[in-house]
Amino acid sequence: MNRTSDWICRLICAVACGLVVAGCTDTPPAAKAPESRPDTAVAPAADTGEPQLLSDDLLAEGWISLFDGLTLFGWQHDKRADWRVEDGTIVVEHGDKTLLTTTTQFADYVLHVEFLRAPGTNSGIVLATTPDPQDAAADCYELNIADGDHPFPTGSLVDRQAVPKDLNRPEWQTFEVHVQAGHIVVSLDGQQVLDYTDPQPLLRGHVGLKHSQGRIAFRNVRLRPLGLEAIFNGHDLTGWKEYPELASRFTVAEDGTLNVQNGRGQLESEKQYGDFLLQLECISHAPGLNSGIFFRCVPGEDMNGYESQIHNVFKNGDRTQPADCGTGGIFRRADARRVVADDLQWFHKTIVAHGPHVAVWVNGYQVTDWTDTRPADPNPRKGLRLDPGTIMIQGHDPTTNLSFRNLRATEMAW
């Protein structure tokens, strides 16, 4: 079925259920009041082709893409070098020394990056970094890409630990880097080349690509978070607070999945999270259904938190036109730039919140990059909430029928 006919089927089903125009309700309709919507989401860059999506095997392992193959969405730089996308790769060749960094910060992870350097190029991959590090021995971990006669040739950590020989090859090479609480293990083309432990570990920061001189291309930039703990045990609702006075019914199925049906309601985590990374899988059991993951919620209140939408409908057969914020969008704040997931199929979602910044990936593809610039307020409906809060799973309306599994989260320390 092509996407146009797929959309028509979705529209018919959704209209029958009265859902196409129904937003994700975080307060009763009568209580809704207009809210400001600061224009603080990173604008989607030109997305004129099909993005590079991860395989099912990589998604099952928890990987997310940091580069979609088409745009620099989710990255930032100061324009002092000619960072650009060419033929599905990130390329830089001319300009001053500078970093291209993720807008999102990460803590413990495995990073996979493939690179192709020209002779004489000096570049690198910078870990746990600020956007503008001043000292490679203190502000970041700079994994160098440089000629063999450089004091820190390819595979070394600049000003920390050097590899003993020239590891450069005239073709695409692959770094896989384990970063965990200041312990850095580097493999190059499948062989471990460095093992370093920082006595004063940097616990989190941005991922950066560096330009010093020469041409270099990067591709298949992806990350797998480490240290996540299950927050749903697959047997019962231990660790979660139910609201039996509300219409939704949350049950654990025989296959260990968490199901929500019936009307409006919520299931709330007992634990609270401030800066965190959450991964989960979800399936909508009928076309056009609506739900959401709320976070930094005011405990005990009625879905009073930020909401990462679950709604897979798009308009005009175009996945870049979400019908109602789109799965992975931040409801009332930033629409998803593309509807990646499909109803009746399991999909993966990753949410990262650090400070005022929120990023969301669906099936490993980043759909949202948003910063809350509102004045601080303990109520996230009114302003920026940085205080830890609970996670809530939403039951939206009488047609609700969704399942969740593999819910895992980790708090990110400073």
C-alpha positions as CSV (number, residue, x, y, z in Angstrom):
1,M,0.0,0.0,0.0
2,N,1.4,3.4,-0.9
3,R,1.5,6.2,1.6
4,T,-1.4,8.1,0.1
5,S,-3.8,5.1,0.4
6,D,-2.3,4.4,3.8
7,W,-3.2,7.9,4.9
8,I,-6.8,7.5,3.5
9,C,-7.2,4.3,5.5
10,R,-5.9,6.0,8.6
11,L,-8.2,9.0,8.1
12,I,-11.3,6.8,7.7
13,C,-10.5,4.9,10.9
14,A,-9.6,8.0,12.8
15,V,-12.7,9.9,11.8
16,A,-14.8,7.0,12.7
17,C,-13.3,7.2,16.2
18,G,-13.5,11.0,16.3
19,L,-9.7,11.2,16.8
20,V,-8.3,13.2,13.9
21,V,-9.0,16.5,15.5
22,A,-8.7,15.3,19.1
23,G,-5.6,16.6,20.7
24,C,-3.7,14.8,23.4
25,T,-5.7,16.0,26.4
26,D,-3.6,16.7,29.5
27,T,-6.4,18.6,31.2
28,P,-10.2,18.1,30.9
29,P,-11.4,20.0,27.8
30,A,-13.4,22.6,29.9
31,A,-10.3,23.4,31.9
32,K,-8.0,24.0,29.0
33,A,-6.6,27.5,28.7
34,P,-4.5,29.0,25.9
35,E,-0.8,28.5,26.5
36,S,2.1,30.3,25.0
37,R,4.2,28.2,22.6
38,P,7.8,29.5,22.6
39,D,9.4,29.1,19.2
40,T,12.4,27.3,20.7
41,A,12.4,24.1,18.8
42,V,15.3,23.6,16.4
43,A,13.7,24.1,13.0
44,P,13.7,21.0,10.8
45,A,16.3,21.4,8.1
46,A,15.4,20.5,4.5
47,D,14.3,16.9,4.6
48,T,13.8,16.1,1.0
49,G,14.6,12.4,0.9
50,E,14.3,9.3,2.9
51,P,16.3,9.4,6.1
52,Q,18.8,6.7,7.1
53,L,16.9,4.5,9.6
54,L,18.4,1.9,11.8
55,S,17.9,-1.9,11.4
56,D,15.5,-3.8,13.7
57,D,18.5,-5.5,15.3
58,L,20.2,-2.2,16.2
59,L,17.0,-0.8,17.5
60,A,16.5,-3.9,19.7
61,E,19.9,-3.2,21.2
62,G,19.0,0.4,22.1
63,W,20.9,2.3,19.4
64,I,19.8,5.8,18.2
65,S,21.2,7.7,15.2
66,L,22.9,11.0,15.8
67,F,23.0,11.8,12.1
68,D,20.0,11.2,9.8
69,G,22.0,11.1,6.5
70,L,20.2,14.2,5.2
71,T,20.5,17.1,7.6
72,L,22.4,18.4,10.6
73,F,19.3,18.3,12.8
74,G,20.4,17.8,16.4
75,W,23.8,19.4,15.8
76,Q,25.2,22.9,16.4
77,H,28.3,24.8,15.4
78,D,29.6,28.3,15.3
79,K,29.9,28.6,11.5
80,R,33.7,29.0,11.5
81,A,34.1,25.9,9.3
82,D,32.1,24.5,6.3
83,W,30.3,21.7,8.0
84,R,27.7,20.2,5.5
85,V,26.0,17.1,4.4
86,E,27.2,15.4,1.2
87,D,26.0,12.0,-0.2
88,G,24.8,10.9,3.2
89,T,27.9,11.9,5.1
90,I,28.9,14.8,7.3
91,V,31.8,16.6,5.6
92,V,34.1,19.4,6.6
93,E,37.2,20.7,4.8
94,H,37.8,24.5,5.2
95,G,37.7,27.0,8.0
96,D,38.9,27.6,11.5
97,K,39.4,25.0,14.3
98,T,35.9,24.3,15.5
99,L,33.5,21.6,16.8
100,L,30.2,20.3,15.5
101,T,28.4,19.1,18.6
102,T,25.2,17.4,19.4
103,T,22.6,19.7,21.0
104,T,21.9,16.8,23.5
105,Q,24.1,15.8,26.3
106,F,24.7,12.1,27.1
107,A,26.3,10.3,30.1
108,D,27.4,6.6,29.7
109,Y,27.2,5.1,26.2
110,V,28.8,3.3,23.3
111,L,29.5,5.5,20.3
112,H,29.9,4.2,16.7
113,V,31.4,6.5,14.1
114,E,32.9,5.8,10.7
115,F,35.3,8.3,9.1
116,L,37.3,8.9,5.9
117,R,40.2,11.3,6.2
118,A,42.5,12.8,3.6
119,P,46.2,12.7,4.2
120,G,47.3,15.6,6.4
121,T,43.9,15.9,8.0
122,N,43.7,16.7,11.7
123,S,40.3,16.0,13.1
124,G,38.7,14.1,16.0
125,I,35.7,12.9,18.0
126,V,35.2,14.8,21.2
127,L,33.4,13.1,24.1
128,A,31.7,14.5,27.3
129,T,32.5,18.0,26.0
130,T,31.2,21.5,26.4
131,P,30.4,23.2,23.1
132,D,33.7,25.1,23.3
133,P,36.3,23.2,25.3
134,Q,39.5,25.0,26.2
135,D,41.6,22.2,27.6
136,A,41.6,18.6,26.2
137,A,43.1,17.4,29.4
138,A,40.3,18.7,31.6
139,D,37.2,19.8,29.6
140,C,36.6,16.8,27.4
141,Y,38.0,13.5,25.9
142,E,39.4,14.3,22.5
143,L,39.8,11.1,20.4
144,N,42.2,12.3,17.8
145,I,42.3,11.6,14.0
146,A,45.7,12.7,12.8
147,D,48.8,11.6,10.9
148,G,51.2,9.1,12.5
149,D,53.9,11.7,13.2
150,H,51.4,13.7,15.4
151,P,52.2,13.4,19.1
152,F,48.6,12.0,19.5
153,P,48.0,10.0,16.3
154,T,44.6,8.5,15.3
155,G,43.2,6.5,18.2
156,S,44.8,8.6,21.0
157,L,43.2,10.8,23.6
158,V,44.8,14.2,23.2
159,D,46.9,15.3,26.2
160,R,45.8,12.1,28.0
161,Q,47.1,8.9,26.4
162,A,48.7,8.2,23.0
163,V,48.6,5.1,20.9
164,P,52.1,3.8,20.0
165,K,51.8,3.5,16.2
166,D,50.2,4.9,13.0
167,L,46.7,3.3,12.7
168,N,45.5,5.3,9.6
169,R,44.3,3.6,6.5
170,P,43.3,5.2,3.2
171,E,39.7,3.9,3.4
172,W,36.7,4.2,5.7
173,Q,37.6,3.4,9.2
174,T,35.4,2.7,12.2
175,F,35.6,3.8,15.8
176,E,33.6,2.2,18.5
177,V,34.0,3.9,21.9
178,H,32.8,2.9,25.3
179,V,32.4,5.9,27.6
180,Q,31.4,5.1,31.2
181,A,32.1,7.3,34.2
182,G,35.4,8.4,32.9
183,H,36.5,5.0,31.6
184,I,37.2,5.2,27.9
185,V,37.8,2.1,25.8
186,V,38.5,2.7,22.1
187,S,38.3,0.1,19.3
188,L,39.4,1.0,15.8
189,D,38.3,-1.3,12.9
190,G,37.4,-4.0,15.5
191,Q,40.6,-3.9,17.4
192,Q,41.0,-2.3,20.9
193,V,43.6,0.3,20.7
194,L,43.2,2.3,23.9
195,D,42.0,1.9,27.5
196,Y,42.0,5.0,29.7
197,T,40.6,5.8,33.1
198,D,40.2,9.4,34.1
199,P,41.0,10.0,37.8
200,Q,38.7,13.0,37.7
201,P,35.9,11.7,35.4
202,L,33.7,13.9,33.3
203,L,30.2,12.4,33.8
204,R,28.3,13.8,30.9
205,G,28.5,16.2,28.0
206,H,27.9,16.7,24.3
207,V,29.4,14.5,21.5
208,G,31.5,16.5,19.1
209,L,33.2,16.2,15.7
210,K,36.3,18.3,15.4
211,H,37.9,20.2,12.5
212,S,41.4,21.5,12.7
213,Q,42.7,21.1,9.2
214,G,42.0,19.1,6.0
215,R,39.0,17.2,4.7
216,I,37.2,14.5,6.6
217,A,33.8,12.8,6.2
218,F,31.8,11.0,8.9
219,R,28.9,8.5,8.5
220,N,26.8,6.1,10.5
221,V,27.1,8.2,13.7
222,R,25.1,6.3,16.3
223,L,24.9,5.9,20.1
224,R,23.8,3.2,22.5
225,P,23.0,4.4,26.0
226,L,24.5,2.4,28.9
227,G,23.4,2.0,32.5
228,L,19.6,1.9,32.0
229,E,17.5,0.1,34.6
230,A,14.1,-1.5,34.0
231,I,11.3,0.6,35.5
232,F,8.6,-2.0,34.6
233,N,9.2,-5.6,35.6
234,G,6.9,-7.4,33.1
235,H,4.9,-9.1,35.9
236,D,2.9,-6.6,37.9
237,L,2.7,-2.8,38.5
238,T,5.2,-2.7,41.3
239,G,6.9,0.7,41.3
240,W,3.8,2.4,39.8
241,K,0.8,4.2,41.2
242,E,-2.6,3.4,39.8
243,Y,-5.6,5.8,39.8
244,P,-8.6,3.4,40.0
245,E,-11.0,6.4,40.1
246,L,-10.1,7.2,36.6
247,A,-11.4,5.4,33.5
248,S,-8.2,3.9,32.2
249,R,-7.3,0.3,33.0
250,F,-3.6,-0.7,33.1
251,T,-2.9,-4.4,33.1
252,V,0.0,-6.7,32.6
253,A,-0.6,-9.2,29.8
254,E,0.6,-12.8,29.7
255,D,3.4,-11.9,27.3
256,G,4.8,-9.4,29.9
257,T,3.6,-6.2,28.2
258,L,1.9,-3.3,29.9
259,N,-1.5,-2.6,28.3
260,V,-3.8,0.4,28.8
261,Q,-7.4,0.5,27.6
262,N,-10.7,2.4,28.1
263,G,-11.0,6.0,28.9
264,R,-8.9,8.8,30.3
265,G,-6.4,8.1,33.0
266,Q,-2.8,7.7,34.0
267,L,-0.2,5.4,35.5
268,E,2.5,7.1,37.5
269,S,6.0,6.0,38.5
270,E,6.8,6.1,42.1
271,K,10.4,7.2,41.3
272,Q,11.0,10.8,40.2
273,Y,13.5,11.8,37.5
274,G,15.0,15.2,36.7
275,D,17.7,14.9,34.1
276,F,17.3,11.4,32.6
277,L,17.2,9.1,29.6
278,L,14.2,6.9,29.0
279,Q,13.8,4.1,26.4
280,L,10.7,2.1,25.7
281,E,8.7,0.3,23.1
282,C,5.1,0.9,22.2
283,I,2.4,-0.4,19.9
284,S,-1.0,1.2,19.0
285,H,-3.5,-1.7,18.5
286,A,-5.7,0.3,16.2
287,P,-5.3,3.1,13.6
288,G,-5.2,6.7,14.9
289,L,-5.0,6.1,18.6
290,N,-3.6,8.7,21.0
291,S,-1.5,8.5,24.1
292,G,1.6,10.0,25.6
293,I,4.5,9.8,28.0
294,F,4.5,12.6,30.6
295,F,7.7,13.4,32.5
296,R,8.8,15.8,35.3
297,C,5.2,15.6,36.4
298,V,4.0,17.2,39.6
299,P,3.5,14.0,41.7
300,G,-0.2,13.1,42.2
301,E,-1.6,15.7,39.9
302,D,-3.5,15.2,36.7
303,M,-0.9,14.6,34.0
304,N,0.8,17.8,35.0
305,G,4.1,17.4,33.2
306,Y,5.8,17.7,29.8
307,E,4.2,15.3,27.3
308,S,6.0,13.3,24.6
309,Q,3.1,12.6,22.2
310,I,2.1,9.2,20.8
311,H,0.0,9.7,17.7
312,N,1.1,8.2,14.4
313,V,-1.3,10.0,12.0
314,F,0.1,12.3,9.3
315,K,-1.5,14.6,6.7
316,N,-1.6,14.5,2.9
317,G,0.4,11.3,2.8
318,D,3.4,13.2,4.0
319,R,5.2,12.0,7.1
320,T,6.7,15.5,7.7
321,Q,3.1,16.8,8.4
322,P,2.0,15.3,11.7
323,A,-1.8,15.5,12.2
324,D,-1.6,16.2,15.9
325,C,2.0,17.0,17.1
326,G,3.2,13.5,16.0
327,T,4.8,10.7,17.9
328,G,7.8,12.0,19.7
329,G,6.7,15.7,19.6
330,I,6.4,17.7,22.8
331,F,2.7,18.3,22.9
332,R,1.8,22.1,22.7
333,R,5.5,22.9,22.5
334,A,7.2,21.3,19.4
335,D,5.8,19.1,16.7
336,A,7.7,16.0,15.6
337,R,9.5,16.8,12.4
338,R,8.5,13.4,10.9
339,V,6.1,10.7,11.8
340,V,8.4,7.7,11.8
341,A,6.2,5.1,13.6
342,D,3.2,3.2,12.3
343,D,0.1,1.9,14.1
344,L,-0.2,-1.8,14.6
345,Q,3.6,-2.1,14.7
346,W,5.9,-2.0,17.7
347,F,8.1,1.1,17.7
348,H,11.0,2.4,19.9
349,K,11.1,5.7,21.6
350,T,14.1,7.4,23.4
351,I,13.6,10.6,25.5
352,V,16.5,12.6,26.8
353,A,15.9,15.6,29.2
354,H,18.8,17.6,30.6
355,G,18.1,21.0,32.0
356,P,15.7,22.9,29.8
357,H,16.6,20.8,26.7
358,V,14.5,17.8,25.5
359,A,15.3,15.5,22.6
360,V,13.3,12.6,21.3
361,W,14.1,9.7,19.0
362,V,11.5,7.4,17.4
363,N,12.8,4.2,15.9
364,G,16.3,5.6,16.3
365,Y,15.5,8.8,14.3
366,Q,15.6,12.1,16.1
367,V,12.2,13.8,15.7
368,T,12.4,16.6,18.3
369,D,15.0,19.0,19.6
370,W,13.5,21.6,21.9
371,T,14.6,24.0,24.6
372,D,12.1,25.4,27.1
373,T,12.9,29.1,27.4
374,R,9.9,30.1,29.5
375,P,10.5,31.5,33.0
376,A,11.0,28.9,35.7
377,D,7.8,27.6,37.3
378,P,7.1,24.6,39.5
379,N,4.1,23.9,37.2
380,P,5.3,22.7,33.8
381,R,2.1,23.9,32.2
382,K,3.0,27.4,33.1
383,G,6.8,27.5,32.7
384,L,10.2,25.8,32.8
385,R,10.3,22.9,35.3
386,L,13.7,21.6,36.2
387,D,12.8,19.8,39.4
388,P,12.6,16.0,39.3
389,G,9.1,14.7,38.7
390,T,7.3,11.4,38.0
391,I,6.8,9.7,34.7
392,M,3.2,9.0,33.6
393,I,1.7,6.8,30.9
394,Q,-1.5,8.3,29.5
395,G,-4.9,6.7,28.8
396,H,-6.4,9.2,26.4
397,D,-10.0,8.3,25.7
398,P,-12.5,5.4,25.4
399,T,-10.8,4.0,22.3
400,T,-7.4,3.7,24.0
401,N,-5.7,0.4,23.5
402,L,-1.9,0.5,23.5
403,S,0.8,-1.7,24.9
404,F,4.3,-0.9,26.3
405,R,7.4,-3.0,27.0
406,N,11.1,-2.7,27.8
407,L,10.7,0.5,29.8
408,R,14.2,1.4,31.0
409,A,15.6,4.7,32.4
410,T,18.7,6.2,33.9
411,E,19.3,9.5,35.7
412,M,22.2,11.5,34.4
413,A,24.6,12.9,37.1
414,W,26.5,16.1,36.7
